Amino acid sequence: MKRLLVFQHVPYEVLGKLDPMLRSAGFRIRYVNFGRDPDTLPDVSKYDAMVVLGGPMC
């Protein structure tokens, strides 16, 4: 199974319609919420793809 890392800045920004498409393509999705835990440093080498979501600052 492929692994996708999603950087999330606020909890209400999600993948939306991309979520079911990515899951059906075989991705396991992990969200990292920087608004909730700003010091999180995930090991990006463990993932096959990454998405960075926007937030109110965009």
Distance bins in CASP14 RR format, pairs under 12 A and 6 or more apart:
PFRMAT RR
TARGET T0000
AUTHOR 0000-0000-0000
RMODE 2
METHOD distances of the structure
MODEL  1
1 22 0 0 0 0 0 1 0 0 0 0 0
1 23 0 0 0 0 0 1 0 0 0 0 0
1 25 0 0 0 0 0 1 0 0 0 0 0
1 26 1 0 1 0 0 0 0 0 0 0 0
1 27 1 0 0 1 0 0 0 0 0 0 0
1 28 1 0 1 0 0 0 0 0 0 0 0
1 29 0 0 0 0 0 1 0 0 0 0 0
1 30 0 0 0 0 0 1 0 0 0 0 0
1 47 0 0 0 0 0 1 0 0 0 0 0
1 48 0 0 0 0 1 0 0 0 0 0 0
2 22 0 0 0 0 1 0 0 0 0 0 0
2 23 0 0 0 0 0 1 0 0 0 0 0
2 24 0 0 0 0 0 1 0 0 0 0 0
2 25 1 0 0 1 0 0 0 0 0 0 0
2 26 1 0 1 0 0 0 0 0 0 0 0
2 27 1 0 1 0 0 0 0 0 0 0 0
2 28 1 0 0 1 0 0 0 0 0 0 0
2 29 0 0 0 0 1 0 0 0 0 0 0
2 30 0 0 0 0 0 1 0 0 0 0 0
2 46 0 0 0 0 0 1 0 0 0 0 0
2 47 0 0 0 0 1 0 0 0 0 0 0
2 48 1 0 1 0 0 0 0 0 0 0 0
2 49 1 0 0 1 0 0 0 0 0 0 0
2 50 0 0 0 0 0 1 0 0 0 0 0
3 22 0 0 0 0 0 1 0 0 0 0 0
3 26 0 0 0 0 1 0 0 0 0 0 0
3 27 1 0 0 1 0 0 0 0 0 0 0
3 28 1 0 1 0 0 0 0 0 0 0 0
3 29 0 0 0 0 1 0 0 0 0 0 0
3 30 1 0 0 1 0 0 0 0 0 0 0
3 42 0 0 0 0 0 1 0 0 0 0 0
3 43 0 0 0 0 0 1 0 0 0 0 0
3 44 0 0 0 0 0 1 0 0 0 0 0
3 45 0 0 0 0 0 1 0 0 0 0 0
3 46 1 0 0 1 0 0 0 0 0 0 0
3 47 1 0 1 0 0 0 0 0 0 0 0
3 48 1 0 1 0 0 0 0 0 0 0 0
3 49 1 0 0 1 0 0 0 0 0 0 0
3 50 0 0 0 0 1 0 0 0 0 0 0
3 51 0 0 0 0 0 1 0 0 0 0 0
4 15 0 0 0 0 1 0 0 0 0 0 0
4 18 0 0 0 0 1 0 0 0 0 0 0
4 19 0 0 0 0 1 0 0 0 0 0 0
4 21 0 0 0 0 0 1 0 0 0 0 0
4 22 1 0 0 1 0 0 0 0 0 0 0
4 23 0 0 0 0 1 0 0 0 0 0 0
4 25 0 0 0 0 1 0 0 0 0 0 0
4 26 0 0 0 0 1 0 0 0 0 0 0
4 27 1 0 1 0 0 0 0 0 0 0 0
4 28 1 0 0 1 0 0 0 0 0 0 0
4 29 1 0 1 0 0 0 0 0 0 0 0
4 30 1 0 0 1 0 0 0 0 0 0 0
4 31 0 0 0 0 1 0 0 0 0 0 0
4 32 0 0 0 0 0 1 0 0 0 0 0
4 42 0 0 0 0 0 1 0 0 0 0 0
4 44 0 0 0 0 0 1 0 0 0 0 0
4 46 0 0 0 0 0 1 0 0 0 0 0
4 47 1 0 0 1 0 0 0 0 0 0 0
4 48 1 0 0 1 0 0 0 0 0 0 0
4 49 1 0 1 0 0 0 0 0 0 0 0
4 50 1 0 0 1 0 0 0 0 0 0 0
4 51 1 0 0 1 0 0 0 0 0 0 0
4 52 0 0 0 0 0 1 0 0 0 0 0
5 15 0 0 0 0 0 1 0 0 0 0 0
5 22 0 0 0 0 0 1 0 0 0 0 0
5 27 0 0 0 0 0 1 0 0 0 0 0
5 28 0 0 0 0 0 1 0 0 0 0 0
5 29 0 0 0 0 1 0 0 0 0 0 0
5 30 1 0 1 0 0 0 0 0 0 0 0
5 31 0 0 0 0 1 0 0 0 0 0 0
5 32 1 0 0 1 0 0 0 0 0 0 0
5 33 0 0 0 0 0 1 0 0 0 0 0
5 40 0 0 0 0 0 1 0 0 0 0 0
5 41 0 0 0 0 0 1 0 0 0 0 0
5 42 1 0 0 1 0 0 0 0 0 0 0
5 43 0 0 0 0 1 0 0 0 0 0 0
5 44 1 0 0 1 0 0 0 0 0 0 0
5 45 0 0 0 0 0 1 0 0 0 0 0
5 46 0 0 0 0 1 0 0 0 0 0 0
5 47 1 0 1 0 0 0 0 0 0 0 0
5 48 0 0 0 0 1 0 0 0 0 0 0
5 49 1 0 0 1 0 0 0 0 0 0 0
5 50 1 0 1 0 0 0 0 0 0 0 0
5 51 1 0 0 1 0 0 0 0 0 0 0
5 52 0 0 0 0 1 0 0 0 0 0 0
5 53 0 0 0 0 0 1 0 0 0 0 0
6 13 0 0 0 0 1 0 0 0 0 0 0
6 14 0 0 0 0 1 0 0 0 0 0 0
6 15 1 0 0 1 0 0 0 0 0 0 0
6 16 0 0 0 0 0 1 0 0 0 0 0
6 18 0 0 0 0 1 0 0 0 0 0 0
6 19 0 0 0 0 1 0 0 0 0 0 0
6 22 0 0 0 0 1 0 0 0 0 0 0
6 27 0 0 0 0 1 0 0 0 0 0 0
6 28 0 0 0 0 0 1 0 0 0 0 0
6 29 1 0 0 1 0 0 0 0 0 0 0
6 30 1 0 0 1 0 0 0 0 0 0 0
6 31 1 0 1 0 0 0 0 0 0 0 0
6 32 1 0 0 1 0 0 0 0 0 0 0
6 33 0 0 0 0 1 0 0 0 0 0 0
6 34 0 0 0 0 0 1 0 0 0 0 0
6 42 0 0 0 0 0 1 0 0 0 0 0
6 44 0 0 0 0 0 1 0 0 0 0 0
6 47 0 0 0 0 1 0 0 0 0 0 0
6 49 0 0 0 0 1 0 0 0 0 0 0
6 50 1 0 0 1 0 0 0 0 0 0 0
6 51 1 0 1 0 0 0 0 0 0 0 0
6 52 1 0 0 1 0 0 0 0 0 0 0
6 53 1 0 0 1 0 0 0 0 0 0 0
6 54 0 0 0 0 0 1 0 0 0 0 0
7 13 0 0 0 0 1 0 0 0 0 0 0
7 15 0 0 0 0 0 1 0 0 0 0 0
7 29 0 0 0 0 0 1 0 0 0 0 0
7 30 0 0 0 0 0 1 0 0 0 0 0
7 31 0 0 0 0 1 0 0 0 0 0 0
7 32 1 0 1 0 0 0 0 0 0 0 0
7 33 0 0 0 0 1 0 0 0 0 0 0
7 34 1 0 0 1 0 0 0 0 0 0 0
7 35 0 0 0 0 0 1 0 0 0 0 0
7 37 0 0 0 0 0 1 0 0 0 0 0
7 38 0 0 0 0 0 1 0 0 0 0 0
7 40 0 0 0 0 1 0 0 0 0 0 0
7 41 0 0 0 0 0 1 0 0 0 0 0
7 42 0 0 0 0 1 0 0 0 0 0 0
7 44 0 0 0 0 1 0 0 0 0 0 0
7 47 0 0 0 0 0 1 0 0 0 0 0
7 49 0 0 0 0 0 1 0 0 0 0 0
7 50 1 0 0 1 0 0 0 0 0 0 0
7 51 1 0 0 1 0 0 0 0 0 0 0
7 52 1 0 1 0 0 0 0 0 0 0 0
7 53 1 0 0 1 0 0 0 0 0 0 0
7 54 0 0 0 0 1 0 0 0 0 0 0
7 55 0 0 0 0 0 1 0 0 0 0 0
8 14 1 0 0 1 0 0 0 0 0 0 0
8 15 0 0 0 0 1 0 0 0 0 0 0
8 16 0 0 0 0 0 1 0 0 0 0 0
8 29 0 0 0 0 0 1 0 0 0 0 0
8 30 0 0 0 0 0 1 0 0 0 0 0
8 31 1 0 1 0 0 0 0 0 0 0 0
8 32 1 0 0 1 0 0 0 0 0 0 0
8 33 1 0 1 0 0 0 0 0 0 0 0
8 34 1 0 0 1 0 0 0 0 0 0 0
8 35 1 0 0 1 0 0 0 0 0 0 0
8 36 0 0 0 0 1 0 0 0 0 0 0
8 37 0 0 0 0 0 1 0 0 0 0 0
8 38 0 0 0 0 0 1 0 0 0 0 0
8 40 0 0 0 0 0 1 0 0 0 0 0
8 42 0 0 0 0 0 1 0 0 0 0 0
8 50 0 0 0 0 0 1 0 0 0 0 0
8 51 0 0 0 0 1 0 0 0 0 0 0
8 52 0 0 0 0 1 0 0 0 0 0 0
8 53 1 0 1 0 0 0 0 0 0 0 0
8 54 0 0 0 0 1 0 0 0 0 0 0
8 55 0 0 0 0 1 0 0 0 0 0 0
9 31 0 0 0 0 0 1 0 0 0 0 0
9 32 0 0 0 0 1 0 0 0 0 0 0
9 33 1 0 0 1 0 0 0 0 0 0 0
9 34 1 0 1 0 0 0 0 0 0 0 0
9 35 1 0 0 1 0 0 0 0 0 0 0
9 36 0 0 0 0 1 0 0 0 0 0 0
9 37 0 0 0 0 0 1 0 0 0 0 0
9 38 0 0 0 0 1 0 0 0 0 0 0
9 40 0 0 0 0 0 1 0 0 0 0 0
9 51 0 0 0 0 0 1 0 0 0 0 0
9 52 0 0 0 0 1 0 0 0 0 0 0
9 53 1 0 0 1 0 0 0 0 0 0 0
9 54 1 0 1 0 0 0 0 0 0 0 0
9 55 1 0 1 0 0 0 0 0 0 0 0
9 56 0 0 0 0 1 0 0 0 0 0 0
9 57 1 0 0 1 0 0 0 0 0 0 0
9 58 0 0 0 0 1 0 0 0 0 0 0
10 31 0 0 0 0 0 1 0 0 0 0 0
10 33 1 0 0 1 0 0 0 0 0 0 0
10 34 0 0 0 0 1 0 0 0 0 0 0
10 35 1 0 0 1 0 0 0 0 0 0 0
10 36 0 0 0 0 1 0 0 0 0 0 0
10 53 0 0 0 0 1 0 0 0 0 0 0
10 54 1 0 0 1 0 0 0 0 0 0 0
10 55 1 0 1 0 0 0 0 0 0 0 0
10 56 1 0 0 1 0 0 0 0 0 0 0
10 57 0 0 0 0 1 0 0 0 0 0 0
10 58 0 0 0 0 0 1 0 0 0 0 0
11 31 0 0 0 0 1 0 0 0 0 0 0
11 32 0 0 0 0 0 1 0 0 0 0 0
11 33 1 0 0 1 0 0 0 0 0 0 0
11 34 0 0 0 0 0 1 0 0 0 0 0
11 35 1 0 0 1 0 0 0 0 0 0 0
11 36 1 0 0 1 0 0 0 0 0 0 0
11 37 0 0 0 0 0 1 0 0 0 0 0
11 53 0 0 0 0 0 1 0 0 0 0 0
11 55 0 0 0 0 0 1 0 0 0 0 0
11 56 0 0 0 0 0 1 0 0 0 0 0
12 31 0 0 0 0 0 1 0 0 0 0 0
12 33 0 0 0 0 0 1 0 0 0 0 0
12 35 0 0 0 0 0 1 0 0 0 0 0
12 53 0 0 0 0 0 1 0 0 0 0 0
12 54 0 0 0 0 0 1 0 0 0 0 0
12 55 0 0 0 0 1 0 0 0 0 0 0
12 56 0 0 0 0 1 0 0 0 0 0 0
13 31 0 0 0 0 1 0 0 0 0 0 0
13 33 0 0 0 0 1 0 0 0 0 0 0
13 34 0 0 0 0 0 1 0 0 0 0 0
13 35 0 0 0 0 0 1 0 0 0 0 0
13 51 0 0 0 0 0 1 0 0 0 0 0
13 52 0 0 0 0 0 1 0 0 0 0 0
13 53 1 0 1 0 0 0 0 0 0 0 0
13 54 1 0 1 0 0 0 0 0 0 0 0
13 55 1 0 1 0 0 0 0 0 0 0 0
13 56 0 0 0 0 1 0 0 0 0 0 0
13 57 0 0 0 0 0 1 0 0 0 0 0
13 58 0 0 0 0 1 0 0 0 0 0 0
14 20 0 0 0 0 0 1 0 0 0 0 0
14 22 0 0 0 0 0 1 0 0 0 0 0
14 29 0 0 0 0 1 0 0 0 0 0 0
14 31 1 0 0 1 0 0 0 0 0 0 0
14 33 0 0 0 0 0 1 0 0 0 0 0
14 51 0 0 0 0 0 1 0 0 0 0 0
14 53 1 0 0 1 0 0 0 0 0 0 0
14 54 0 0 0 0 0 1 0 0 0 0 0
14 55 0 0 0 0 0 1 0 0 0 0 0
15 21 0 0 0 0 1 0 0 0 0 0 0
15 22 1 0 0 1 0 0 0 0 0 0 0
15 23 0 0 0 0 1 0 0 0 0 0 0
15 27 0 0 0 0 0 1 0 0 0 0 0
15 29 1 0 0 1 0 0 0 0 0 0 0
15 30 0 0 0 0 0 1 0 0 0 0 0
15 31 0 0 0 0 1 0 0 0 0 0 0
15 49 0 0 0 0 0 1 0 0 0 0 0
15 51 1 0 0 1 0 0 0 0 0 0 0
15 52 0 0 0 0 0 1 0 0 0 0 0
15 53 1 0 0 1 0 0 0 0 0 0 0
15 54 0 0 0 0 0 1 0 0 0 0 0
16 22 0 0 0 0 1 0 0 0 0 0 0
16 23 0 0 0 0 0 1 0 0 0 0 0
16 29 0 0 0 0 0 1 0 0 0 0 0
16 31 0 0 0 0 0 1 0 0 0 0 0
16 51 0 0 0 0 0 1 0 0 0 0 0
16 53 0 0 0 0 1 0 0 0 0 0 0
17 23 0 0 0 0 0 1 0 0 0 0 0
17 24 0 0 0 0 0 1 0 0 0 0 0
18 24 0 0 0 0 0 1 0 0 0 0 0
18 25 0 0 0 0 1 0 0 0 0 0 0
18 27 0 0 0 0 1 0 0 0 0 0 0
18 29 0 0 0 0 1 0 0 0 0 0 0
18 49 0 0 0 0 0 1 0 0 0 0 0
18 51 1 0 0 1 0 0 0 0 0 0 0
18 53 0 0 0 0 0 1 0 0 0 0 0
19 25 0 0 0 0 0 1 0 0 0 0 0
19 26 0 0 0 0 0 1 0 0 0 0 0
19 27 0 0 0 0 1 0 0 0 0 0 0
19 28 0 0 0 0 0 1 0 0 0 0 0
19 29 1 0 0 1 0 0 0 0 0 0 0
19 31 0 0 0 0 0 1 0 0 0 0 0
19 51 0 0 0 0 0 1 0 0 0 0 0
19 53 0 0 0 0 0 1 0 0 0 0 0
20 26 0 0 0 0 0 1 0 0 0 0 0
20 27 0 0 0 0 0 1 0 0 0 0 0
20 29 0 0 0 0 0 1 0 0 0 0 0
21 27 0 0 0 0 1 0 0 0 0 0 0
21 29 0 0 0 0 0 1 0 0 0 0 0
22 28 0 0 0 0 1 0 0 0 0 0 0
22 29 1 0 0 1 0 0 0 0 0 0 0
22 30 0 0 0 0 0 1 0 0 0 0 0
22 48 0 0 0 0 0 1 0 0 0 0 0
22 49 0 0 0 0 1 0 0 0 0 0 0
22 50 0 0 0 0 0 1 0 0 0 0 0
22 51 0 0 0 0 1 0 0 0 0 0 0
23 29 1 0 0 1 0 0 0 0 0 0 0
25 48 0 0 0 0 0 1 0 0 0 0 0
25 49 0 0 0 0 0 1 0 0 0 0 0
26 48 0 0 0 0 1 0 0 0 0 0 0
26 49 0 0 0 0 0 1 0 0 0 0 0
27 47 0 0 0 0 1 0 0 0 0 0 0
27 48 1 0 0 1 0 0 0 0 0 0 0
27 49 1 0 0 1 0 0 0 0 0 0 0
27 50 0 0 0 0 0 1 0 0 0 0 0
27 51 0 0 0 0 0 1 0 0 0 0 0
28 46 0 0 0 0 0 1 0 0 0 0 0
28 47 0 0 0 0 1 0 0 0 0 0 0
28 48 0 0 0 0 1 0 0 0 0 0 0
28 49 0 0 0 0 0 1 0 0 0 0 0
29 47 0 0 0 0 1 0 0 0 0 0 0
29 48 0 0 0 0 0 1 0 0 0 0 0
29 49 0 0 0 0 1 0 0 0 0 0 0
29 50 0 0 0 0 0 1 0 0 0 0 0
29 51 0 0 0 0 1 0 0 0 0 0 0
29 53 0 0 0 0 0 1 0 0 0 0 0
30 40 0 0 0 0 0 1 0 0 0 0 0
30 42 1 0 0 1 0 0 0 0 0 0 0
30 43 0 0 0 0 0 1 0 0 0 0 0
30 44 0 0 0 0 0 1 0 0 0 0 0
30 46 0 0 0 0 1 0 0 0 0 0 0
30 47 1 0 0 1 0 0 0 0 0 0 0
30 48 0 0 0 0 0 1 0 0 0 0 0
30 49 0 0 0 0 0 1 0 0 0 0 0
30 50 0 0 0 0 0 1 0 0 0 0 0
30 51 0 0 0 0 0 1 0 0 0 0 0
31 37 0 0 0 0 0 1 0 0 0 0 0
31 40 0 0 0 0 0 1 0 0 0 0 0
31 42 0 0 0 0 0 1 0 0 0 0 0
31 50 0 0 0 0 0 1 0 0 0 0 0
31 51 0 0 0 0 1 0 0 0 0 0 0
31 52 0 0 0 0 0 1 0 0 0 0 0
31 53 0 0 0 0 1 0 0 0 0 0 0
32 38 0 0 0 0 0 1 0 0 0 0 0
32 39 0 0 0 0 0 1 0 0 0 0 0
32 40 1 0 1 0 0 0 0 0 0 0 0
32 41 0 0 0 0 1 0 0 0 0 0 0
32 42 1 0 1 0 0 0 0 0 0 0 0
32 43 0 0 0 0 0 1 0 0 0 0 0
32 44 0 0 0 0 1 0 0 0 0 0 0
32 47 0 0 0 0 0 1 0 0 0 0 0
32 50 0 0 0 0 1 0 0 0 0 0 0
32 51 0 0 0 0 0 1 0 0 0 0 0
32 52 0 0 0 0 0 1 0 0 0 0 0
32 53 0 0 0 0 0 1 0 0 0 0 0
33 39 0 0 0 0 0 1 0 0 0 0 0
33 40 1 0 0 1 0 0 0 0 0 0 0
33 42 0 0 0 0 0 1 0 0 0 0 0
33 53 0 0 0 0 1 0 0 0 0 0 0
33 55 0 0 0 0 0 1 0 0 0 0 0
34 40 1 0 0 1 0 0 0 0 0 0 0
34 41 0 0 0 0 0 1 0 0 0 0 0
34 42 0 0 0 0 0 1 0 0 0 0 0
34 52 0 0 0 0 1 0 0 0 0 0 0
34 53 0 0 0 0 1 0 0 0 0 0 0
34 54 0 0 0 0 0 1 0 0 0 0 0
34 55 0 0 0 0 0 1 0 0 0 0 0
34 57 0 0 0 0 0 1 0 0 0 0 0
35 53 0 0 0 0 0 1 0 0 0 0 0
35 54 0 0 0 0 0 1 0 0 0 0 0
35 55 0 0 0 0 1 0 0 0 0 0 0
35 56 0 0 0 0 0 1 0 0 0 0 0
35 57 0 0 0 0 0 1 0 0 0 0 0
42 50 0 0 0 0 1 0 0 0 0 0 0
43 50 0 0 0 0 0 1 0 0 0 0 0
44 50 1 0 0 1 0 0 0 0 0 0 0
44 51 0 0 0 0 0 1 0 0 0 0 0
44 52 0 0 0 0 0 1 0 0 0 0 0
52 58 0 0 0 0 0 1 0 0 0 0 0
END
